Structure formats: C-alpha cells, structure tokens
Amino acid sequence: MAEDSMVFMVNEGVSVAGEVMSIIAGLSATEIDGVDSLAGNLTNDMITKSSPSKLAKGVRIIGDDNNIKIKMALNLSYGYEIPKLCEQVQEKVKSTIESMTGMNVGSIDIKIASVVSDTE
C-alpha cells in the first residue's frame, strides 16, 4: 500500500517521501491501545526498520501537495469496540500527520485485516 515513490512538498524547499508519511501514520496508529499491529504483523517497534514492500501491506498514502488520503490495514486486539477504536486511530493519525507535516489529511480509511487474541 505504501506509495514510496511519491514525494510531498510540505513547505518551500522541504519535501517528505511517501514512505516517511507511511511510517508516521503507522507509528501513530500503533500507539493506540487496541491496535496490535499493521497488516503484515508490523508492530510499533518494527515499522521504521521495515522495507517499503513490507510497510506497503499496512499503509497507503495517496494524494497531492494540498490534500492526502490514507488507507490503512490494521490488526486489532480482541475485545475492543471496533468503531470506537477506528475513530481513535483516525483522529490520532490525522492529528500527527497534520502537526508534523502541515499537510491536510482529507480522509483515513481503515480496513480491519485481523483480530488478534492474547493467546496468539
């Protein structure tokens, strides 16, 4: 899902690679209690060390320099209210991307890839 070849101009003379945007989105999502990992079993500790192809399983960034759309595939922990948890993820990811880059996040679509129990 990662658009690592995309580059977003966040300010005059400052650009951010799509892969960096994916890392920011993935890290902020996995900070939410109840999010086990990104699809591909990428935990918070593994996200920055992952290859673009592995990260692509969990985050996709599309758009232009004025507005971006984020698509995420998440593995959730068992026992959490899915709509409420997804709303928390959307708010956290939007807030983090916008504060770190100054870019407008138009939407964040979340696909639940799996539910993980404590026994797994």
C-alpha positions as CSV (number, residue, x, y, z in Angstrom):
1,M,0.0,0.0,0.0
2,A,2.9,2.5,0.5
3,E,3.5,4.9,-2.2
4,D,7.2,5.2,-1.5
5,S,7.9,6.9,-4.9
6,M,5.6,9.8,-4.1
7,V,7.1,13.0,-2.7
8,F,5.0,15.6,-1.0
9,M,6.0,19.3,-0.8
10,V,5.3,20.4,2.8
11,N,7.0,23.8,2.6
12,E,9.1,25.7,0.1
13,G,12.3,23.7,-0.2
14,V,11.0,20.9,2.1
15,S,9.6,17.6,0.8
16,V,8.6,14.4,2.5
17,A,8.8,11.0,0.9
18,G,5.6,8.9,0.8
19,E,7.4,6.2,2.7
20,V,8.1,8.7,5.6
21,M,4.4,9.6,5.6
22,S,3.5,5.9,5.8
23,I,5.9,5.4,8.8
24,I,4.4,8.4,10.6
25,A,0.9,7.1,10.0
26,G,1.8,3.6,11.1
27,L,3.6,4.6,14.2
28,S,0.8,6.9,15.3
29,A,-1.8,4.2,14.7
30,T,0.0,1.5,16.6
31,E,0.3,3.9,19.7
32,I,-3.4,3.4,20.2
33,D,-4.3,0.8,22.8
34,G,-6.1,-2.0,21.0
35,V,-4.2,-1.7,17.8
36,D,-2.0,-4.8,17.8
37,S,-0.1,-4.1,14.5
38,L,-0.3,-3.0,10.9
39,A,-1.2,-5.7,8.4
40,G,1.8,-7.8,7.8
41,N,2.3,-8.0,11.6
42,L,4.3,-4.8,11.8
43,T,4.4,-3.7,15.4
44,N,5.4,-0.3,16.5
45,D,9.0,-1.4,17.1
46,M,9.3,-2.9,13.6
47,I,7.7,-0.1,11.5
48,T,10.8,2.1,11.0
49,K,13.0,-1.0,10.3
50,S,10.7,-2.5,7.6
51,S,11.2,-2.4,3.9
52,P,8.8,-0.4,1.8
53,S,7.2,-3.5,0.4
54,K,6.5,-4.8,4.0
55,L,5.2,-1.4,5.1
56,A,3.0,-1.4,2.0
57,K,0.9,-4.1,3.4
58,G,-0.4,-1.8,6.1
59,V,-0.3,1.8,4.9
60,R,-1.0,3.6,1.6
61,I,-0.7,7.3,1.1
62,I,-2.3,8.9,-2.0
63,G,-2.9,12.5,-3.0
64,D,-1.0,15.7,-3.8
65,D,0.7,18.5,-2.0
66,N,-2.6,20.0,-0.9
67,N,-4.6,17.0,0.4
68,I,-3.7,13.4,1.2
69,K,-5.8,10.3,1.7
70,I,-4.5,7.5,3.9
71,K,-5.6,3.9,3.6
72,M,-4.6,1.6,6.5
73,A,-5.0,-2.2,7.2
74,L,-4.8,-3.0,10.9
75,N,-4.7,-6.0,13.1
76,L,-6.7,-5.2,16.3
77,S,-6.6,-6.8,19.7
78,Y,-9.6,-8.9,20.7
79,G,-12.2,-7.3,22.9
80,Y,-12.1,-3.7,21.7
81,E,-15.1,-1.9,20.2
82,I,-14.1,-1.7,16.6
83,P,-15.9,1.6,15.5
84,K,-14.7,3.5,18.6
85,L,-11.1,2.2,18.1
86,C,-11.1,3.1,14.5
87,E,-12.3,6.6,15.3
88,Q,-9.4,7.0,17.8
89,V,-6.9,5.8,15.1
90,Q,-8.3,8.2,12.5
91,E,-8.1,11.2,14.9
92,K,-4.6,10.3,16.1
93,V,-3.2,9.7,12.6
94,K,-4.8,12.8,11.2
95,S,-3.5,14.9,14.1
96,T,0.0,13.5,13.9
97,I,0.4,13.9,10.1
98,E,-1.0,17.4,10.1
99,S,1.1,18.6,13.0
100,M,4.3,17.0,11.8
101,T,4.0,18.0,8.1
102,G,1.4,20.8,7.9
103,M,-0.4,18.8,5.2
104,N,-4.1,18.4,5.1
105,V,-5.4,14.9,5.6
106,G,-8.7,14.6,3.7
107,S,-9.6,11.1,4.9
108,I,-8.3,8.0,6.6
109,D,-9.9,4.7,5.5
110,I,-9.3,1.7,7.8
111,K,-9.6,-2.0,6.9
112,I,-9.5,-4.5,9.7
113,A,-7.2,-7.2,8.5
114,S,-7.3,-9.4,11.6
115,V,-8.3,-9.7,15.2
116,V,-5.6,-11.0,17.5
117,S,-6.3,-12.8,20.7
118,D,-4.0,-12.7,23.7
119,T,-3.2,-16.4,23.2
120,E,-1.7,-15.9,19.7
